[in-house]
Amino acid sequence: MNPSHKVRVLFDEAAIARRNEELAHMIVSATSPDLLVVAVLKGSFMFAADLIRALHRMEATPQVEFIHLSSYGTGTVSTGNVTILRDIETDVAGRDVLLVDDILESGRTLSYAKDLLVARGAKRVFVAVLLEKRSKRAVTIEADFVGFSCPDMFVVGYGMDVAHNFRQLPFVGVVAHGTSEPDLFDDRRP
């Protein structure tokens, strides 16, 4: 990544922390004590960790699992086909499951994951996302818990990346760059 790229803050650390606490309260109110949290890798890792800690502060004791799905292959545009790269190990039959992801755009990945867990016998599957872009939706799915509505811009930070860069940022931002380079970061592709 070119060091001349700067990241403009869209949602800062404090706003994200406040929203995680609010989401945790809503999740505890809506789900059963036998909750299984399934974080969708890789982008959700920071959001999932902070949300799980917020759930703990609400005295919830969810089990935690990870699923790694891909609909992008090696490109930046979704193929529309979702592949399981790493599956969960826990039986979901009869349980409430909370799918946690960084961003809901096209909805293909989350729709696939939700359908998969329902087919495996989950009692209820809830979806929590940090960011939602309604204008990018390609399939019918709604998040039950949304951190922020996101403008139609390519966002990075707080676990989200471009070419494996910017995941470490403690905020969500937009990549700004010089005018001499092509506009690679104008929006997340569906």
Legacy VTK file of the C-alpha trace (Angstrom):
# vtk DataFile Version 3.0
C-alpha trace
ASCII
DATASET POLYDATA
POINTS 190 float
0.000 0.000 0.000
1.342 3.376 -0.962
2.390 5.313 2.163
0.810 8.440 0.678
-2.615 6.971 1.364
-4.283 8.633 4.300
-7.383 7.375 6.064
-10.164 9.807 6.903
-12.103 8.788 10.037
-15.734 7.896 9.375
-16.662 6.272 12.727
-14.215 6.917 15.556
-13.201 4.650 18.451
-15.508 6.288 20.974
-18.578 6.058 18.723
-17.857 2.396 17.979
-17.383 1.581 21.674
-20.687 3.279 22.602
-22.524 1.485 19.820
-21.086 -1.911 20.831
-22.481 -1.424 24.346
-25.900 -0.510 22.920
-25.861 -3.523 20.592
-24.892 -5.852 23.444
-27.862 -4.638 25.483
-30.232 -5.250 22.542
-28.741 -8.695 21.865
-29.051 -9.829 25.483
-32.684 -8.668 25.508
-33.524 -10.575 22.305
-31.625 -13.861 22.657
-31.552 -16.848 24.998
-28.820 -17.479 27.594
-27.577 -20.457 25.511
-26.312 -18.138 22.779
-23.674 -19.185 20.249
-21.799 -16.314 18.612
-20.398 -17.160 15.174
-17.939 -14.566 13.911
-17.481 -14.410 10.145
-13.770 -14.135 9.389
-11.705 -12.218 8.571
-13.193 -8.736 8.667
-15.332 -9.139 11.773
-12.562 -10.086 14.190
-12.266 -6.691 15.943
-16.003 -6.033 16.021
-16.716 -9.570 17.230
-14.119 -9.352 20.016
-15.393 -5.990 21.269
-19.046 -7.075 20.992
-18.361 -10.318 22.885
-16.633 -8.346 25.663
-19.633 -5.990 25.774
-21.925 -9.024 26.051
-19.787 -10.227 28.965
-20.269 -6.879 30.706
-24.017 -7.493 30.328
-23.429 -10.831 32.154
-24.042 -12.896 29.017
-21.933 -16.043 28.606
-22.078 -16.941 24.911
-20.019 -19.666 23.344
-17.907 -18.396 20.450
-17.129 -19.987 17.088
-15.608 -18.797 13.811
-16.557 -19.430 10.219
-14.467 -18.322 7.265
-16.405 -17.783 4.057
-15.398 -16.327 0.722
-17.323 -15.032 -2.258
-14.432 -13.068 -3.728
-11.789 -15.656 -4.584
-8.667 -13.698 -5.474
-10.512 -10.682 -6.897
-12.179 -7.584 -5.503
-15.565 -8.314 -7.066
-17.849 -10.977 -5.598
-18.277 -14.074 -7.715
-21.716 -14.640 -6.199
-20.650 -18.145 -5.118
-19.891 -18.594 -1.420
-17.259 -21.104 -0.345
-16.653 -22.366 3.207
-12.942 -22.024 3.945
-13.321 -22.941 7.656
-16.489 -24.312 9.221
-17.718 -24.191 12.818
-17.377 -27.275 15.020
-20.293 -26.706 17.404
-23.710 -28.299 16.964
-26.253 -25.493 16.507
-29.411 -27.638 16.729
-32.026 -25.999 18.953
-29.863 -22.988 19.807
-29.972 -19.259 19.247
-27.060 -18.245 17.023
-25.717 -14.733 16.495
-23.825 -14.303 13.224
-21.392 -11.390 13.531
-19.895 -9.728 10.469
-18.163 -6.455 9.712
-20.387 -5.203 6.900
-23.652 -6.133 5.197
-23.483 -5.164 1.534
-24.662 -7.599 -1.141
-25.823 -9.968 1.593
-24.679 -13.092 -0.243
-22.238 -14.281 2.400
-24.495 -13.621 5.378
-27.523 -15.079 3.615
-25.541 -18.226 2.849
-24.291 -18.509 6.438
-27.735 -17.901 7.920
-29.371 -20.480 5.628
-26.616 -22.968 6.494
-27.194 -22.583 10.246
-30.972 -22.806 9.868
-30.560 -25.987 7.790
-28.413 -27.409 10.598
-31.280 -26.909 13.046
-30.574 -23.596 14.775
-33.637 -22.418 16.690
-33.106 -18.787 15.642
-30.310 -17.099 13.721
-29.727 -13.409 14.361
-27.375 -11.206 12.353
-25.258 -8.429 13.864
-23.159 -6.185 11.634
-21.041 -3.177 12.391
-21.916 -1.493 9.084
-24.781 -1.764 6.642
-24.963 -0.554 3.042
-28.547 -0.940 1.875
-27.836 0.279 -1.658
-25.566 -2.718 -2.338
-28.044 -5.480 -1.425
-28.196 -8.290 -4.016
-30.218 -10.804 -1.953
-32.998 -10.519 0.599
-31.531 -10.409 4.097
-31.851 -7.974 6.965
-29.529 -7.547 9.922
-31.187 -7.767 13.323
-28.563 -5.563 14.942
-26.769 -2.797 13.020
-23.992 -0.609 14.346
-24.045 2.117 11.712
-25.537 2.867 8.331
-22.575 3.244 5.996
-22.316 5.604 3.048
-21.519 4.072 -0.322
-17.750 4.354 0.136
-14.921 1.843 0.407
-14.212 1.578 4.126
-11.237 0.179 6.012
-10.095 -0.215 9.581
-11.513 -1.945 12.633
-10.810 -5.296 10.954
-11.630 -4.320 7.366
-8.868 -4.098 4.810
-7.741 -3.389 1.310
-4.935 -5.673 0.102
-4.366 -6.790 3.741
-3.737 -3.220 4.913
-5.525 -1.035 7.484
-7.160 -3.879 9.526
-5.297 -2.677 12.640
-6.911 0.762 12.733
-9.098 1.284 15.826
-11.666 3.221 13.788
-13.561 2.867 10.502
-12.279 5.158 7.806
-12.141 5.956 4.140
-8.899 5.765 2.178
-7.898 9.070 0.622
-5.156 9.128 -1.966
-3.385 11.385 -4.413
-4.985 12.270 -7.740
-2.170 10.597 -9.683
-3.447 7.104 -8.807
-6.592 5.366 -10.066
-9.589 5.468 -7.741
-9.378 1.952 -6.319
-11.184 2.711 -3.105
-14.416 4.395 -4.155
-16.767 1.694 -2.900
-16.890 -1.916 -1.751
-17.859 -4.009 -4.720
-20.951 -6.251 -4.369
LINES 1 191
190 0 1 2 3 4 5 6 7 8 9 10 11 12 13 14 15 16 17 18 19 20 21 22 23 24 25 26 27 28 29 30 31 32 33 34 35 36 37 38 39 40 41 42 43 44 45 46 47 48 49 50 51 52 53 54 55 56 57 58 59 60 61 62 63 64 65 66 67 68 69 70 71 72 73 74 75 76 77 78 79 80 81 82 83 84 85 86 87 88 89 90 91 92 93 94 95 96 97 98 99 100 101 102 103 104 105 106 107 108 109 110 111 112 113 114 115 116 117 118 119 120 121 122 123 124 125 126 127 128 129 130 131 132 133 134 135 136 137 138 139 140 141 142 143 144 145 146 147 148 149 150 151 152 153 154 155 156 157 158 159 160 161 162 163 164 165 166 167 168 169 170 171 172 173 174 175 176 177 178 179 180 181 182 183 184 185 186 187 188 189
